[in-house]
Each structure stands twice: as structure tokens, then as C-alpha cells.
Amino acid sequence: MTVVPRPSILAVEPYVGGESKIPGVNRIVKLSSNEGPFGPPPGAIEAIRAMAAEAHRYPDGGAKAIREAIGARFGLDPARIVVGNGSDELLALLILAYGGEGTELVMSAHGFLMYEITGLWAGCRIIKVPEKNLTTDVDGMLAAVGPRTRLVFLANPNNPTGSILPQSEVERLRLGLRDDILLVLDSAYAEYVTRPDYDAGAKLVDSSSTTVMTRTFSKIFGMGGMRLGWCYAPAPVIDVLSRVRGPFNVNAAAMAAGVAALAEKGWIEKSVAHNTEWRGKVTDALTAAGIKVWPSEGNFLLVDFGTGAKAKAADDAMKQRGLIVRAMGGYGLPQCLRITIGTAEECTMVIEALTAFVRHG
Ligand SMILES: *Cc1c(COP(=O)(O)O)cnc(C)c1O
């Protein structure tokens, strides 16, 4: 006899995060997890330090200060914001609350892997919809919906492809879904988007009672290690999340750091300006070297080497220079590598490494 988990658990392949070490290489440049090139905002570092002396106190389970700060920054009602231990936690709570055995979860073929991993845990059948030009196909998504579908996930911009759907397409997706289907708009990279017509999701959350937007402090705010995410949702979904989340699901240091990060003057502007500049420079340089780069609205690039063997060789060549990027086999894109936009120096290293790789193998 032995203990046995629910059968759906054994269908789950553990998430493999970005690597951070190369044996025998001292100086590592980690560009595998889209962490942001500047570290956490200085005010956030100070806030974390200050919280250390208060570590014996339980955090505010109602997360009042951080919800109010988020609400003020993004013009949203704090009563309709829930924070999570990273947005991953909120995605998981939503899937476990609305999905489960006998239900289906619809996502695009190269959508963010956590939807599939957590969906399988919950017991959902996962339906992956083929993409067009590495972009979510709204017609395909709608056609894939069946009577058992309860959850549809869209990362916009999407990780790892970097592609984005225009607001009109996101609206068409929502309008084509029944009202017993929760549409989760994962906007982890929202702050990086510079298109004027982009809405991170709040509009649809307000106009339909069945849409949720998730956001994170892990990318533009450089706080992945603190685990802080949030969602903006209709009141009934807020009610559900309040029932299922742990009472102290976000720690005190993370919340204090989040408040300070939001107050950091010019942080988003500086980060976006750097990202837009270097995303363009790396794209142009690699394209000039004859390497295909997919257009990206995020803080990363999906670089396409044509074959899995070539991508592996490029990965090895970069590793020799201490550059760690993300292999994409798990996303069904073995011919590609995903490379985070780092500092100017790190981006230059990527350009040099891949240019040399193309010339000399
Ligand atoms: C990074 C990422 C997340 C997870 O963010 P956390 O808040 O760190 O859990 C969610 N969705 C997408 C698309 C991401 O790239």
C-alpha cells in the first residue's frame, strides 16, 4: 500500500524555470526568465529592509495598502483587486475554482505553460488551439469551445511568442464566448506595450461580468523573487477568490515592496524606454546577421533558428560566453530560443555571441 494522489496529478509535468548556472562559468548573465534589467526599484529594496524588523507580525490579510496603491496607480477600484503570491497563484486559484474534472480549458498552442500545468492538476481537459503566425487565432479559439469549456486563457502580449492581439480581437473573443466561461486575460507584460489601442484588460472586466485581468510585479518592477501579483475582477469572482485564497497568501515584505515600487518616480517610463530601444536594437542586429526574430511586445525576443539542432548549437555557443537564455522545447518551439532584454551591455553580448555564431558556427 502507498499513498496515491488524484490521478490528474500524475499527468502534470513539473514547470521547468529558467536556468541560472553554467558549470565552470563564473560570470553568468541570466536572460532566461524575463526578470527586468535594473533589479528592484531602490524604494522597494528599502521597504524590504525595513520590513525585516517586523517579520514576527502576520501580514495584513486584507492587503489594504497594496490594493489601494494599485488602484490609485491604475485607476481601478481597490475592492475589485485581489493580490496573490505571484500572479501564478491567482491563475491557479481561478483554475481550481472554475475548472476541474469534467471541464475544459482552452488556450493557444504556444500560450503560457502554467495554464496547462495547473489545468491538468485541477483535472481539466486542456485544449490547445493552433496559432496563425505564432499569434492567437480568435476564430480557432472560439471554434474549440465546447459545452464543457469553463475557462479560456489569453496572455496578451503572449509569453513566449511576444505576439499581441489588437483590442478589437480580444473583444471579439469575449463576445463569442458564453457567459458561463471565464476569460482570463494574463497581462504580465502590459506595462511594456506602447501601442495606443492597447488595453490591458480593465475595459473588458468592467463591461462583462465574466472576465478577469491578471498582472504581476515580477517583470517590469523586477520583483520576481518577492512573489507579488494581482488581479482585477468582477465582484462575484472577487468573492470566490476571497473564499479560496490563503488568509496570508502574500507576505508583508512583498506588499511593502509593491507599494514602494508603485511610488518610484519614472520607473515604468525608464524601463519601457530602455526595453523599446534595446528590443529594437537586438532585433535589427540579429536580423542583419540573417537570424529570424519574431516581433515582440514584451521584454523578451523569440529568436528562430529554423531547426532544433541549430537552436541547440546557438544555445551552447551563448552558454560558452555565460549567457543563459530559455530553450523552447517545452513550448513546442524547439527551433527557437527566448531571450530576455537585459542591460545595454548584456544585449550587446547577445548580439556579439549570435553574430559570431552565425559566422563561425
Ligand atoms: C511571468 C509570467 C507570469 C507569472 O508571473 P508571477 O507573477 O511571477 O507569478 C504569468 N503569466 C505570464 C504570461 C508570464 O510571463
The ligand as an SDF file (V2000), in Angstrom:
LIG
                    3D

 15 15  0  0  0  0  0  0  0  0999 V2000
    5.9820   35.6720  -15.7570 C   0  0  0  0  0  0  0  0  0  0  0  0
    4.5890   35.3640  -16.1540 C   0  0  0  0  0  0  0  0  0  0  0  0
    3.5980   35.0870  -15.2040 C   0  0  0  0  0  0  0  0  0  0  0  0
    3.9020   34.8070  -13.7730 C   0  0  0  0  0  0  0  0  0  0  0  0
    4.1920   35.8750  -13.0310 O   0  0  0  0  0  0  0  0  0  0  0  0
    4.3410   35.7700  -11.4470 P   0  0  0  0  0  0  0  0  0  0  0  0
    3.5640   36.9570  -11.0030 O   0  0  0  0  0  0  0  0  0  0  0  0
    5.7970   35.8570  -11.1790 O   0  0  0  0  0  0  0  0  0  0  0  0
    3.7400   34.5020  -10.9520 O   0  0  0  0  0  0  0  0  0  0  0  0
    2.3100   34.9040  -15.6440 C   0  0  0  0  0  0  0  0  0  0  0  0
    1.9940   34.9460  -16.9410 N   0  0  0  0  0  0  0  0  0  0  0  0
    2.9060   35.1770  -17.8790 C   0  0  0  0  0  0  0  0  0  0  0  0
    2.4990   35.2060  -19.3090 C   0  0  0  0  0  0  0  0  0  0  0  0
    4.2390   35.3820  -17.5260 C   0  0  0  0  0  0  0  0  0  0  0  0
    5.1650   35.5510  -18.4600 O   0  0  0  0  0  0  0  0  0  0  0  0
  1  2  1  0
  2  3  1  0
  2 14  2  0
  3  4  1  0
  3 10  2  0
  4  5  1  0
  5  6  1  0
  6  7  2  0
  6  8  1  0
  6  9  1  0
 10 11  1  0
 11 12  2  0
 12 13  1  0
 12 14  1  0
 14 15  1  0
M  END
$$$$
